[in-house]
């Protein structure tokens, strides 16, 4: 983050401490910033001649001139009216509510935002500011926002080995605040010389996401908007819906995702006695290999169906996906047979805001039907054994995954070379054949080979 964007983040964030005295959470604060920032930037774009679909009666100018109770009343009206319909703007304002009860404090925040010329800031600075606010929100344990925030170094490493290219369509069916989509967008724009049509495709047609939580979806859409994505579009790149509810109507070249860590899909209901109950919900789809209430196994199946033939996926999953019996074994057998499950990255604990998570990244390519299994060899990179990270003292950094990226050999993964051998027993990179894996009890992929010793720091 640049010094300029850091300073603006700090200025906006400092004001949050004032609002917290009124009971406003970090998440609520970022949400209110999202509404107001969007209105201000829309006003600035309007002044330089760009079209706007926001009516004058609900634009920034109508808000900035109000005070007191009139300001609060008009702000509520803006939030309600702009949340109607479909498209990018209604996605941002969908079910929006004013959480700032004191009109004087609302006026102070409006004045704070009005004092900055956001159009003058370049795209990178504006994106830095917003992502900085999202990360601060994720770091606040009480907000619970960390569950939507995948570590940026992990996202970057996954994108580096997946190598999205111009013309690709990319999807994240559990997109959170948009980290994977934006990292792929940045990589394509940075690593390729794009012509006008390729830029238009990248900004308006390439990226697609699903997010079930309204508040998170609005943060994601705003994040994309600040990166220059979807400015003049009448549709939102993000669908506010349960991605697992229906079979895909479109398939994609690449899927990058970290589905929610919750193990079971469930529905909440209230009994006749008024007691709140949760009931496991089995997802039944005729395109799935098996029916189960395990959310992670359902997402693995869903991601496979989202891919075009020869499409590529990278999916973060918890350990149970690798060893659970029953539906888990069925999914692993089918995944090995109908796709090329070529790589598994074993991740350490201490890198996610949700504590104690044991996760992995599955890399696989969907393949056409044939009798012989497509997976011939699965390469494992063990970045867990004897690795110790913490969020504050020793956070994960992108260089920590340099060896994995090198071993992955994205330029041609068929030229991979193992770092492990009987003579090099501490190598973290080795392969197991399909025959070795299929012979394991329940096709268990929960494989380690390094000796556990004293935990060492990677710094």
N, C-alpha and C positions, 0 to 999 in steps of 0.2 A: 504494500500500500504506500502511495506517495505521501510526502509530508502534508501536501495540500488536502488530500482526502482524509488523512488521519486527523487533521485539525478540525475539519468539518464534522466528522464522526464524533469527535470528542465534544464539540460544541452542542451538537444535537443530543448526545448522550447525557451530558451534564444536566440538561434541562429535565431529563427523565427523573432525576433524583427529586426534583421539586414536585413532580406529578405523583411520585410514589407516596408522598405524604398524604395524598388524597385516596390512596388505595389502588392506584393504577399500576398494573404489573408491567414488567418489561415487554411481554408479548403484546399487551394492550397498547403500549406506547408505540411500538414499531408498527402496529396495525394502523393507528391514527396517523402516524407519519406517512404511511403508504397512501392513504386517501389524500392527504393534503399535498404531498409531493407531486402526486399525479396531476392534481388540479393545477398546481403552479406551473409545472412543466408543459402541460397542455396549453395553458395561457401564453407562455413564452413562444411556443411553436406557432400558435395562432397569430401572434404579433409579427412573425417573419413571413407569414403568408401560407403556412401549412394548413390543410383542412382540419377541422375538428368536428366530431359528432356530438360533443357536449353542448347542449343549448346554452345560450347566453345567460339565461335566468339561473343556471346552475354552475356557471364557470367561476374561476378564481376571482375575477373582478367583483362578482356579486357577493363574495364572501369577505374579501379583504376590507370592504368599506363598512362592514357591520360591527356593532358593539353590543356588549351586555346580553340580555335575554334574547334580543332580536338575532344576534349572532348564533346563539345556541339553537334557536328554533330553525333558522335558515340552514344551518349545518345539518341538522337532522333531516330536513326536507331534501337536501342535496343527496345525502346518503341513500335515502329511500328511493328517490326517483332514478338515480343512476344505476341502481341495482336491478332494474327491470329489464326484461328481454334477454337476448343472448349476444355473444360476441366478447371482445376483449374488455371493454369498459364494464359491462354488467358482471363479468367474472371477477374483476377487482372489487366492485362494490356490492357483490351478492351478499345478502343478509347483513350488510354493514350496520353498525350501531355506534353512536357517539358514547365513548367511555369517559370523556372529560366533563365532569359535572359542573365545574366552576367556570363560568363564561370568561372571567378575567384570565384564567390560565389558558383557556382555548385561544383567546385573543393574543396572548404572549407567544404561543406556538405558531399561530398564523403569521405574526409579525416576524418571528425568527426565520421562518421559511421564505417569507416574502423578501427578506433582506439579502438573499443570495440569488445571483443570476445563474440559474442552473443550466440554461442553454449555453452559456459561455464556457462551462466546464466540458471537457471532452468526454467521450463515451466511457473510456477506461476509468476516469476519475469518478464519474457518477456511479458506475458499476461498483467500484471499490468502496464508495461511501455506503451504498446499500448493503453490499455483502458484509462490510464491517459491522453494520448494525445487526444483521442476521446472525453473525457469529457471536457477537456480544450477547444476543438473546439466547443463543444455544448454550453459551457458557453459564448462564444463570440456571442453576440446578432446579430452583423452585418453579421455573416456567414450564419445564418439561419439553421445551422446544428442541433439545438435543437429539431427540429421537428422529427428527427430520433432517439431521445434519450429518452427512457422511464426511469423514475427515478429508479435507481437500487434497493432501498429498496422496491418499489412496485413489481418489477420483482421477487425479492427474496421471498416476502410474497406469491405471486401467485404460485411460484414453490413449496414453502413449503406446501401449502394446496393441490396442485395437485399431488404431490408425484410420479413423473415419476420413472419407474423401469427398470432394465436390460431387454433388448429385445424389449422395446417399440420403435416404430417409432414416431418421433416428427416433427411437421411442424409449420412454421411461414410464412404465405403468404404475410406478409408485414414486413420483418425481419430487416430493417434498418441496424444497425451495428452488429446485432447478439446477443443482450443482452439476449433474452429469450432462444435461443438455447444454449448459453454458460452456463446460470444459470442451465438449466436442465441437461446439460452434467456434470457440476461440482457436482450437487446433486446426480446423479446416481453413479458417481465415488467415492464420499465421503461417501455415506450412505450404500453402498453395497460392499461385497467382490466379485469382478468380476473375472471369470476365463478368459483364453486367448481368447476364442471365443467371450465372452461377450464384452471384451475390443475391439476386432477387429470390432464387430458390432457397438459399440458405436462410434468409431472413423471414420468409413468409411460408415456405412449404416443407422445409426439411425436418423441423422439430415438432414432436408430438409427445404429450404427457397426460397422465391421469393422476389425480389427487383426490382422495375421498373427503379430506377435511377442508372446509370452506376457507378458514383463516390461512391455512398453509398454501392453498391454491392461489389466493390473492397475492401472497408474498412472492410466489413463483412467477406469476404473470407480470408483476411489477419488476421483478429482477430481470426477466427477459426483455421487457420494455426498455429498461435502462441500458441494456446492451444493444439497443437498436433493432430489436426483433419484434415484428408485428405492428409497427407504428401505423401503417396505413391499411391495416387488415380489418375486415369486418367479422373475422372469426378469432376466437381465442385458440392459441396453440395448446392450451391446457383444458382438459375436460374434468369438470367436477363431478366425479362418479366413482363407483366401485369398479375397478378394472376387472375384477374376477366375475362380475355379474353376468357377462355375456361373452360369447365367442367373438374373436376379432372380426371386424368387417374389412379391415385393411391389414396387410402385412408390410414389414419394414426390413431394410437392409441391415440394421443394427439395433440391438437393444442393450442399454446400459442401465442397471438398476440396483438399488438396495431396498428390497421390500421391507415392510415393518417387521420388527423382531418378534412380535406376538405369535405364539405357536398355533393357537386355535382361532378359527373363524367362529364368531358367536353372534347371537342376537340377544338384545336386552328386552325384557318384558316385565310388566307389573302384574302380580297375582291379584285375585279378587280380594285378598286380605291387605293389599297395598304394599306387599313386599317386592323389592326389586330383585329379579333373578336373571342370570345369564345362562344361555343354553348353547352348547356347541352346535354349530351349523355346518352340515356337510354340503360342500359345493358339488352340485351334480351338473356336469356338462357333457354332452355326447361327444365332444371333441377331446376330452381328457382321457388319459390312459386309465385312471382310477378315480373313484370318488372318495374324498376324505375331508375332515374338518381341519386338517393341518394346513394353516395358511401358507407356510413356506413351500410345502410340496405343491400346493395349488399354484403358487406363483411360478415355480419352476416349469410346471406344465403349461401355464399361460404364456410364459416367455417363449417357449418352444413354438407355440401356435402363432405368436406374433411375428415370427421370423419368416421372411421369404426363403424359398429353397436356396441353400448356400449362404443365407444370412448368418450373421455372427452375433453372439451374445456374451456378456460378462455380467454375472449375477452374484451379489453378496448374499450368502446364506449362513445360518447357524450350523453348528456341528451336527445337530440331530438329523439334518437332511442327508448326511453322509452315512449314518449307521442305523437309523430307525427301521424296524422291520415292518411287515405288512405292506401298507401303501408305499412306504419309503423304499422298500426293496423293489416293488413294481416300477416306481418312477425311475430308480437308478438303472434297472435292466433296460427299460424302454429308452432312456436317455443315451445309454451306451450303444444301443442298437440303431436308433433312428437319427442320431446326430454323432458328430465327432467331438466327444468330450476330451479335448486334448490337453487341458491344463487345469490344475487346482492350486491356488495360492492359499496356504494356511496362515492365518493372521493371528497376531498376539492379542492378549487382553490389554486394556489400558489405552486404547486408541479411540474408542467411541465414548460419547457423553453418557450413554447408558452403561453403567459399570458392570464388569465381569462378563461381558459378551464374548463368546468364543465363536469366531466367524471365519469364513473362507470365501474365496471368489472362484466360481465355476466359469470356465471359458469353454464355450462349445459352438459348433456350426451346425445348423440344421441341414439335413441331407434328404434326397429323394428316397422313396421306398426301394428296398432291395432285401433279398433273403439274408445275405451276409451282413453282420454288424459293421457299422461305419467306424466305430472306435477301434483302433488297433493298438494304441499305446496312450496311457495317461501320464503326463509329466506333473510331478509334485514339486512345489517350492515350499520348504518348511521355514517360514519366517516367525515361528512361534517358540520352538524349543530354545531355551536359554536366552530368550529375548524379553526385555522388560521395558515397557513404556508407561508413562503417566501423562495425564493431560497437561500438567503445569511444569513439573520438574524436567521431564524428558519426553516431550510430545513427539509423535511421528512426524518426520519430515520427508520431503520427496527424495533426497539422496539416500535415505534408508532403504528405498526400494530400487535403487540403481542396479544392484546385482540381479534382482528378479527380472527387471526389464531387459538387461543384457542376456540373461539365460533364456528368456522367452524367445528371443531372436525373431522379432516381429517382421523383419525384412523377408525371412524365409524360415518358418518354424520347422521345416523338415530338415534343417541343417543344425539342429540343436545338439549340444554336447553336454553330457552329465558332469556335474562337479563332484558327485559322490562316486566312490568306488571302494573296494575292500582295502585299497591302499590309502584312500582319502576318506576315512570314516566320518569326518565332520562336514562333508559337502552337503549343502542344503537342496540340491537340485538333482532329481533322479526320476526315472521312468519305470512304470509297471505295465506289463503287457495286458491286453484284454483277457488272455487266458489266465493270467495270475489273479486278476481282479475278480473275474467271474467265478473262480474257484473258492473265493473267500466266503465265509458264512454270511448269508444275507447280502452278498455283493457289497460288503462293507468297504467304504472309501475313506474311513477314518484312520489314515495311515501315518505313522511316524517311524523313523529309524535312527534318529540322532539320540545319543545318550544325554539324559538330563543331568545337568550339573548345577553349580551355583549360578544364579541369575546374573547376567552381565548387562552392563549398560551399553547401548548402541551409540552413545554420544562420544 
